[in-house]
Amino acid sequence: MTSAASALPAAPSDPSVPTDPSVPTDPTIPTISAVPAAGSRRQVAAYLAVAFGVELGLALAFHHSASQWAPMLSILVPTLAVAVTTLVAVPRGQRRAVWAGIGLGRGGPRFWPVALAVPALVVALPYLVAGLCGLVTFPRLGAALPDLFAETVVFSVVILGEEIGWRGFLLPRLRELTSSRRAAAATGLLHGLFHVPLITLTASYDSVGSPWAVAPTVVVAVGAAGVFYAWLRERSGGIWPVAIAHNAVNTVFDVATTAGVTASPVALSYVAGESGLVTMGMVIVVAAFLWRRADWRG
């Protein structure tokens, strides 16, 4: 197995200490800080146990409820899982290095245009397909656009609650256990599975359509999107471009929901949106392109 550490700064002798993320191997492209494999396994197990355990508890607490508190609180669960993991699986003197390696200190502004444009285009085109099929019209689009800028800025910060956990914490640790491509896919798949409790147990998240049809589509779509998010994380060295991309997807979904009028919400949900088959197909195409053609380190 080729370790991603070969393309990263050398790890310290203590197996649970991440390397300094401020020291890139390529002066023009910062890298994700390396985390030795011994510490990675323990931290991955702790993170996943906390994240999925709390998410399941949250879904049970809001069982059959349509309250938006469930998805809003869910955004914070991955960051909570990082905090708990750091306390229980990292020695006291090494915890600051864990947070330093999340990637909050690297803005990566030259990746912001692609982080905005690619996700917005990929998830907007399925609504165009739905419109051409007569499933939806957008008579209120003009009224929804003024809030677009504010939502893009504000919720790119809010969505850090998820991305600190998935691409900030989990991805670098999985990279020490497998190749960069497999780590990207695994992180995306786990992120997709993380949504299943809310989809199947509550009425607050992707609740249009059968949850047993919606959940697999969402898992695959989010999993494939994870390849793009991981590519952004690796190329920029930071978590901000990932948060911007993730929020761009959510913003298009929100605008389409606010501005769209449909006579068949269920049919629309199976074509466009997070549970749409066309959306899933387009995300898979982007992921496949990056999987085969992008420059992955390890």
C-alpha positions in Angstrom: 0.0 0.0 0.0 1.3 3.4 -0.9 1.2 5.8 2.1 0.2 9.4 1.5 2.8 10.3 4.1 5.5 9.9 1.4 4.3 13.1 -0.2 4.0 14.9 3.1 6.3 16.3 5.8 8.0 13.7 7.9 6.0 12.5 10.9 7.4 13.0 14.4 8.6 10.0 16.4 5.6 9.9 18.7 3.0 8.0 16.7 0.0 10.0 17.9 1.3 13.5 17.0 0.3 15.0 13.6 3.0 16.9 11.7 3.0 20.7 11.5 0.5 21.6 8.8 2.3 24.9 8.1 5.2 23.1 6.4 4.2 22.1 2.8 6.3 19.8 0.7 5.6 21.9 -2.4 6.0 25.6 -1.8 3.2 26.4 -4.3 0.6 23.9 -3.1 0.1 23.3 0.6 -0.6 19.7 1.6 -2.8 18.0 4.2 -0.8 17.4 7.4 0.3 13.8 7.9 -1.0 11.7 10.8 0.9 8.5 11.6 -1.1 5.3 11.0 -1.0 4.1 14.7 -2.8 7.3 15.9 -5.0 7.4 12.8 -6.7 4.1 13.5 -7.6 5.0 17.1 -8.8 8.4 16.1 -10.8 7.3 13.1 -12.6 4.7 15.3 -13.4 7.2 18.1 -14.6 9.9 15.6 -16.9 7.5 13.8 -18.3 6.1 17.0 -19.1 9.5 18.4 -20.4 11.0 15.1 -22.7 8.1 14.2 -23.8 7.6 17.8 -24.8 11.2 18.4 -26.5 11.4 15.0 -28.6 8.3 15.7 -29.5 9.7 19.1 -30.5 13.0 17.4 -32.7 11.2 14.9 -34.4 9.2 17.6 -35.0 12.4 19.7 -36.8 13.9 16.6 -38.4 10.7 15.5 -41.1 11.4 12.9 -40.7 15.1 13.6 -40.4 17.7 10.8 -38.6 20.2 13.1 -35.7 21.9 11.4 -33.8 21.7 14.7 -32.7 18.2 13.7 -30.7 19.0 10.5 -29.4 22.3 12.1 -28.0 20.4 15.1 -26.7 17.7 12.9 -24.4 20.2 11.2 -22.6 20.5 14.6 -22.2 16.8 15.2 -19.0 16.2 13.2 -17.2 19.1 15.0 -18.4 17.7 18.4 -17.1 14.3 17.4 -13.6 15.9 16.7 -13.7 17.6 20.1 -14.6 14.4 21.9 -12.1 12.3 19.9 -9.3 14.8 20.7 -10.1 14.5 24.4 -10.3 10.7 24.6 -7.8 9.5 21.9 -5.1 12.2 21.8 -2.6 12.8 24.7 -3.0 16.1 26.5 0.1 17.8 25.1 -0.7 16.9 21.5 -4.3 18.2 21.1 -3.4 21.6 19.8 -1.6 20.0 16.8 -4.8 18.1 16.0 -6.8 21.4 15.7 -3.9 23.0 13.8 -4.1 20.3 11.2 -7.9 20.9 10.4 -7.0 23.4 7.8 -8.8 26.5 9.1 -5.7 28.6 8.8 -5.5 28.2 5.0 -8.1 30.2 3.0 -7.2 28.9 -0.4 -8.8 31.8 -2.2 -7.6 30.8 -5.7 -9.8 27.7 -5.4 -12.9 29.6 -4.4 -14.1 30.1 -8.0 -14.0 26.4 -8.8 -15.5 25.6 -5.4 -18.5 27.8 -6.2 -18.9 27.2 -9.9 -18.6 23.4 -10.2 -21.1 22.4 -7.5 -23.6 25.1 -8.5 -23.5 24.0 -12.1 -23.7 20.3 -11.3 -26.7 20.6 -9.0 -28.5 23.3 -11.1 -28.5 21.4 -14.3 -30.8 18.6 -13.0 -33.4 21.3 -12.3 -33.1 22.4 -15.9 -33.8 18.8 -17.0 -36.8 18.7 -14.6 -38.0 21.9 -16.1 -37.7 20.6 -19.7 -39.7 17.5 -18.6 -42.5 19.8 -17.3 -41.9 18.9 -13.6 -41.0 22.4 -12.3 -41.2 26.0 -13.2 -39.4 28.9 -11.4 -41.8 31.9 -11.4 -40.3 33.2 -8.1 -36.7 32.9 -9.0 -36.2 36.7 -9.1 -37.5 37.1 -5.6 -35.2 34.4 -4.3 -31.9 35.7 -5.8 -31.4 38.8 -3.5 -30.7 36.4 -0.6 -28.2 34.4 -2.6 -25.1 36.4 -1.6 -25.9 36.5 2.1 -26.7 32.8 2.2 -23.4 32.0 0.3 -21.3 33.9 2.8 -23.1 33.1 6.1 -23.7 29.4 5.5 -20.2 28.8 4.2 -19.2 29.5 7.8 -22.0 27.4 9.3 -21.3 24.4 7.1 -17.8 24.3 8.7 -19.6 22.4 11.5 -19.7 19.4 9.1 -16.5 19.9 7.1 -14.2 20.3 10.2 -15.1 16.7 10.9 -15.2 15.1 7.5 -12.5 16.7 5.3 -10.7 18.5 8.2 -10.2 15.6 10.6 -11.2 12.3 9.1 -9.8 12.6 5.6 -6.1 13.1 6.6 -6.3 10.1 8.9 -7.8 7.9 6.3 -5.0 9.0 3.9 -2.5 7.4 6.3 -4.4 4.1 6.1 -5.0 3.9 2.4 -4.4 5.8 -0.9 -5.6 9.4 -1.4 -8.3 8.3 -3.9 -9.7 5.6 -1.5 -9.5 8.0 1.4 -11.5 10.5 -0.6 -14.2 7.9 -1.5 -14.3 6.4 2.0 -14.8 9.8 3.6 -17.5 10.7 1.1 -19.3 7.4 1.7 -19.2 7.7 5.4 -20.4 11.3 5.1 -23.3 10.0 3.0 -24.2 7.3 5.5 -24.1 9.9 8.3 -27.3 11.3 6.7 -29.3 8.0 6.8 -30.7 8.3 10.4 -32.3 11.7 9.7 -33.6 10.5 6.3 -35.2 7.3 7.6 -36.2 8.3 11.2 -37.3 11.9 10.9 -39.5 14.0 8.5 -37.1 16.9 8.5 -34.4 16.0 5.9 -35.0 14.9 2.3 -38.4 13.9 3.4 -40.2 14.0 0.0 -40.5 10.5 -1.5 -39.9 7.1 0.0 -37.0 7.3 2.5 -35.9 3.8 1.4 -35.5 5.1 -2.2 -34.2 8.5 -1.1 -31.5 7.3 1.3 -29.5 5.1 -1.1 -29.5 7.9 -3.7 -28.3 10.5 -1.2 -25.6 8.2 0.1 -24.2 7.7 -3.4 -24.5 11.3 -4.4 -22.9 12.6 -1.2 -20.2 9.9 -1.4 -19.3 10.9 -5.0 -19.3 14.5 -4.0 -16.8 13.6 -1.4 -14.2 13.0 -4.1 -14.5 16.6 -5.3 -14.4 17.9 -1.8 -11.3 15.8 -1.0 -9.6 17.1 -4.2 -10.3 20.6 -3.0 -9.0 19.9 0.4 -5.8 18.3 -0.9 -5.1 20.9 -3.6 -5.8 23.9 -1.4 -4.4 22.5 1.9 -7.4 24.2 3.7 -10.9 23.5 4.7 -12.5 26.8 3.5 -12.8 25.9 -0.2 -14.5 22.7 0.8 -17.0 24.6 3.0 -17.7 27.0 0.1 -18.3 24.1 -2.3 -20.5 22.2 0.2 -22.6 25.3 0.8 -22.9 26.1 -2.9 -24.7 22.8 -3.3 -27.0 23.5 -0.4 -27.7 27.1 -1.6 -28.8 25.9 -5.0 -31.1 23.4 -3.4 -32.6 26.1 -1.1 -33.1 28.6 -4.0 -34.7 25.9 -6.1 -37.0 24.9 -3.3 -38.0 28.5 -2.6 -38.4 29.6 -6.2 -39.8 26.4 -7.8 -43.4 25.4 -8.3 -44.2 21.8 -9.0 -47.4 19.7 -9.3 -45.4 16.6 -8.4 -43.0 17.1 -5.6 -42.2 13.4 -5.4 -41.4 13.1 -9.1 -39.2 16.2 -8.8 -37.3 14.8 -5.8 -36.4 11.7 -7.8 -35.0 13.8 -10.7 -33.3 16.8 -9.1 -32.2 17.9 -5.6 -30.0 15.8 -3.3 -32.2 12.7 -3.8 -32.4 13.2 -7.6 -31.1 10.5 -9.9 -30.0 13.1 -12.5 -28.1 14.9 -9.7 -26.5 11.6 -8.6 -25.5 10.8 -12.1 -23.8 14.2 -12.7 -21.9 14.0 -9.4 -20.7 10.6 -10.3 -19.4 11.9 -13.7 -17.4 14.6 -11.9 -16.0 12.2 -9.3 -15.0 9.7 -12.0 -13.2 12.4 -13.9 -11.3 13.5 -10.9 -10.6 9.9 -9.9 -9.0 9.1 -13.2 -7.4 12.4 -14.3 -6.7 14.5 -11.2 -3.2 14.7 -9.6 -3.6 12.8 -6.3 -0.7 12.6 -3.9 -0.4 8.9 -3.1 
